[in-house]
Amino acid sequence: MVTTSLLNLKLERLLPEVQKLAGVKLPKDVTEISLEPDLNLLHIRFRKPVKAELGEPLHPKIHLFRERETGEIVAVDILDPEEMLSAAH
């Protein structure tokens, strides 16, 4: 199922599932959310990196971005977010 609106996503259920699948603890503060319906990709930004960020795949549907200097999580990309929510139940 392709998500076409951010209003349809239940982020309070999605983020714990992402944490479980990726094996990481995500920051609580979200500063930006964007959805690319054509790609069925959800991007969640927790904070802007000071200099640069590095991405790493942690799961086939989860790509994590960390601050290059500190290793702190700054963003996450989630592929097929609705499918991930459906699989959680």
Order of alpha helices (4+ residues) and beta strands (2+ residues): alpha-beta-beta-beta-beta-beta-alpha
